[in-house]
Amino acid sequence: MKTATNLFLFLAMTLLAACSSEPKNGSPEQKEERAMDEAAECDPLVGEFRDLMADYESALKEMIAAKKIDPNGQKEFSDKASDLSKRIKERGEKALGMKCWSEFNTIGQTYGTRIAKLGMEVMMMNGGMEGLEGMDPAALEAMKKVMGQ
């Protein structure tokens, strides 16, 4: 269950680190599409992060549909996402520019929520809440908040 714990720790950190600086106009779908398009124009790391998060979401959906969990795949995505997020944060808002920094945060919020929900489904397939034993209490609370529990 170390993989599930790592996944949710990463997601909790990503969600907590993300700020809500996106414009309030437009539908959620329009905002998301705008964020994805603008991220493509940003620093290549932000575009790479966007693509990785989209692939991560797709991989989790495929695991759920196949009812087959790939812990190594989960760990690989989690590690890559954590590494990219760390590298982007090291560059910071000043180096990336406010627009690009905002897009990074929007991508983290958008995909972080989706991945947390899918990760919870995967975890339930793999033994339920028992899989959360030993998880950091703050990360567990953040995950439950994302899940609406």
Beta strands, then each sheet from edge to edge (+ up, - down):
end
